[in-house]
């Protein structure tokens, strides 16, 4: 049984990690760290955990941490993990759910995150944890960068089309919509109920920090530079992401042909479900689960491939994929701790 800790223990990603680890057969959660609410029982912060998880939140002590645990999840805002991971060492597996280690270029991080980047030596050893695409490198990783929520949905939807050259690399458009939990726990004017209820808002136009992440990994997987247009929208629901993506078809292909190849591409990947022709994902269809559902259609009138992918932003877009990656890193069954049927309705 491996011992695990969560740093940043009161955010939505951390609470989802706690839920998943509670049913994991190979991991025991022994420490939860919080800078803002240390010496408080986690069940006092989140009463739904009463009699389930009563751990008292601690202040982070790196020396004590390195003696007690085998795995550390950083469910922290950007800027924290890059400072603490280099101090851990000792072969402890570190999984960063923030964006600190996702971009290979320090200049790109500074430009998009408006902060100093991690040392290049740390960026060079961190493995990008897109589970279904990067599985072999994840198996050998000690430091892992968990993908962002929009990139997870977008990359899983687009990579097969680009690798098979079904669409051109220019002019790719990603229309992304997310539930309010994607903005995190800290309230803001934009996430205030009167502002979000009965309202859909486009935000961070041309400035979303997930844009360079999507570009970087699309480019890596089709061996040419790709610049996709991502427009994100906040919708009045708690959780879920749906991305509708458009790419100009490179030749003549039917919906059935591309669907068949997508099903072959993801064969054996239990958390990616490629839907049949005429079926398209919904956020409710993946709610509370680690699934990514993908549907697509070739629009012969406009010569566009339309790809729709849906995930739960707190699961496949954060905590669920983090657990899946830890399972891969340790040679466990990928569904350990993740055997959750989507919550419906």
JOPE-V170607 format. One record per residue. N is the residue number from 1. RES is the residue in one letter. D_LAST is the distance of its C-alpha to the last C-alpha in whole Angstrom. Layout:
n: <N,N>
res: <RES,RES>
d_last: <D_LAST,D_LAST>
This chain:
n: <1,2,3,4,5,6,7,8,9,10,11,12,13,14,15,16,17,18,19,20,21,22,23,24,25,26,27,28,29,30,31,32,33,34,35,36,37,38,39,40,41,42,43,44,45,46,47,48,49,50,51,52,53,54,55,56,57,58,59,60,61,62,63,64,65,66,67,68,69,70,71,72,73,74,75,76,77,78,79,80,81,82,83,84,85,86,87,88,89,90,91,92,93,94,95,96,97,98,99,100,101,102,103,104,105,106,107,108,109,110,111,112,113,114,115,116,117,118,119,120,121,122,123,124,125,126,127,128,129,130,131,132,133,134,135,136,137,138,139,140,141,142,143,144,145,146,147,148,149,150,151,152,153,154,155,156,157,158,159,160,161,162,163,164,165,166,167,168,169,170,171,172,173,174,175,176,177,178,179,180,181,182,183,184,185,186,187,188,189,190,191,192,193,194,195,196,197,198,199,200,201,202,203,204,205,206,207,208,209,210,211,212,213,214,215,216,217,218,219,220,221,222,223,224,225,226,227,228,229,230,231,232,233,234,235,236,237,238,239,240,241,242,243,244,245,246,247,248,249,250,251,252,253,254,255,256,257,258,259,260,261,262,263,264,265,266,267,268,269,270,271,272,273,274,275,276,277,278,279,280,281,282,283,284,285,286,287,288,289,290,291,292,293,294,295,296,297,298,299,300,301,302,303,304,305,306,307,308,309,310,311,312,313,314,315,316,317,318,319,320,321,322,323,324,325,326,327,328,329,330,331,332,333,334,335,336,337,338,339,340,341,342,343,344,345>
res: <X,X,X,X,X,X,X,X,X,X,X,X,X,X,X,X,X,X,X,X,X,X,X,X,X,X,X,X,X,X,X,X,X,X,X,X,X,X,X,X,X,X,X,X,X,X,X,X,X,X,X,X,X,X,X,X,X,X,X,X,X,X,X,X,X,X,X,X,X,X,X,X,X,X,X,X,X,X,X,X,X,X,X,X,X,X,X,X,X,X,X,X,X,X,X,X,X,X,X,X,X,X,X,X,X,X,X,X,X,X,X,X,X,X,X,X,X,X,X,X,X,X,X,X,X,X,X,X,X,X,X,X,X,X,X,X,X,X,X,X,X,X,X,X,X,X,X,X,X,X,X,X,X,X,X,X,X,X,X,X,X,X,X,X,X,X,X,X,X,X,X,X,X,X,X,X,X,X,X,X,X,X,X,X,X,X,X,X,X,X,X,X,X,X,X,X,X,X,X,X,X,X,X,X,X,X,X,X,X,X,X,X,X,X,X,X,X,X,X,X,X,X,X,X,X,X,X,X,X,X,X,X,X,X,X,X,X,X,X,X,X,X,X,X,X,X,X,X,X,X,X,X,X,X,X,X,X,X,X,X,X,X,X,X,X,X,X,X,X,X,X,X,X,X,X,X,X,X,X,X,X,X,X,X,X,X,X,X,X,X,X,X,X,X,X,X,X,X,X,X,X,X,X,X,X,X,X,X,X,X,X,X,X,X,X,X,X,X,X,X,X,X,X,X,X,X,X,X,X,X,X,X,X,X,X,X,X,X,X,X,X,X,X,X,X>
d_last: <35,35,35,33,33,31,32,31,29,27,25,21,22,24,22,20,23,23,20,21,24,24,23,25,28,31,30,31,31,34,34,32,34,34,36,35,34,36,37,34,32,29,27,29,27,24,24,21,23,25,27,25,27,30,32,34,34,37,39,39,42,43,46,44,41,43,44,41,38,38,35,34,31,31,28,31,31,34,37,37,36,39,42,41,40,44,45,43,44,45,43,40,37,35,32,32,28,30,32,35,36,34,37,40,42,43,44,41,39,42,41,37,37,40,41,43,42,42,45,46,46,43,41,43,42,38,36,33,30,28,28,28,30,33,32,36,37,34,36,39,38,38,37,34,32,29,28,26,22,23,26,24,22,25,27,25,25,28,30,31,32,34,36,36,37,35,35,38,38,39,36,33,30,27,25,22,20,18,16,19,19,21,23,24,24,27,27,29,29,27,24,25,22,25,25,22,20,20,22,22,25,27,28,31,32,34,34,31,32,30,32,35,33,31,35,36,34,34,38,38,36,38,41,42,41,38,37,33,32,29,28,25,23,21,18,17,13,14,14,14,17,17,21,22,26,29,32,35,36,39,40,39,36,33,29,30,32,30,27,29,31,28,27,30,30,27,28,27,25,22,20,21,19,21,19,21,23,21,18,17,14,12,11,7,9,11,9,11,13,17,16,18,17,20,20,24,26,30,31,34,35,35,35,32,30,26,24,21,19,16,16,14,17,18,17,19,20,22,22,20,23,26,25,25,28,30,29,31,34,34,34,31,28,26,23,24,22,19,18,14,12,9,6,3,0>
